Amino acid sequence: MMLTIIPIESDKSALFARVDALYESAFPLHEKRDYAAKLRALRHPDYRLQAWFDGEQFVGLIGAWQFAGYAYIEHLAVNDKLRAQGYGKRMLHQFLQQNPHTLLEIDPLTTDIAHRRLRFYQAMGFQLNDYRHYHPSYHAQIADHELLVLSYPVKLSEQDYQRFFNDLCHQVMAKS
């Protein structure tokens, strides 16, 4: 059964508070936007913030960008009360059906959780790319952080990686 996706188009949406609470609890400070930056993203024509439901049950969120030829999942989180019940897999599978070329980032492989996350995404068909990659900082006082770039269904060419990094810096992070 397909999950229901409800787009969140502004902070005035009835679901924004619920989605934002999950966002705030699921990501560390260096991986999330401040409130003003969240509003800028919501107004960007390429950004999609989605609340995901199984019937009436709120199961998670995806914040993604739609660029020419690919989607970039900036944030994906499952309701912590529903983890390990297959919802992340269902959300990602459904997202990939709608976005056959998708990129995302994960933490470097320094913890067991990072290794499990990589195996999860590889089982979904993602490929680990070899590019040394630093995600631009969300906060002036915090340095850029190293992440691994995964792509679905194939590895990125150097040209595709450079296009992604340019989109990341100039659109997603709005750096000049």
Secondary structure, 3 states (H helix, E strand, C coil): CCCEEEEECCCCCCCHHHHHHHHHHHCCHHHCCCHHHHHHHHHCCCEEEEEEEECCEEEEEEEEEEECCEEEEEEEEECHHHCCCCHHHHHHHHHHHHCCCEEEEECCCCCHHHHHHHHHHHHCCCEECCCCEEECCCCCCCCCEEEEEEEECCCCCHHHHHHHHHHHHHHHCCCC
